[in-house]
Amino acid sequence: MEPGSKKRILAAAKKNEDRVISWSSLLKVMGLTFEERQRMLEILKDSKLHIWLINDADQHLVFLTASDETPLDMAYQWQ
């Protein structure tokens, strides 16, 4: 799959569903840079996945899940 393609972004998101992962690592697997992170959000907003963002000890983390439940106390939902 081509880096940064919609297909690759969706496949990486599905593979990492229901686990906390470093946002920069997830973006790298998707073929995106941190400056291109908005592309990930734009593509995933139409999916059934909920995007939870976490900032823990100056580390940017993300949690993707199909559940509506808050995964962690310190997470906030994107959009």
C-alpha angles and dihedrals in degrees: 000000000000115000111258094013120140090242093053093046092051092046093051091047092050092047091053097042116139098015134094112246136173107265092221091052092049091049090050091053089049090052094247134124123227088256088058094052091113089068089061091051093047093051095044095047089077093048126086090249122108115219117219118187122204132188109195121169092339090309120124111222133176133203119196119195142154089221123097091215120109105251099201137012093240097048126103125198120242110233 
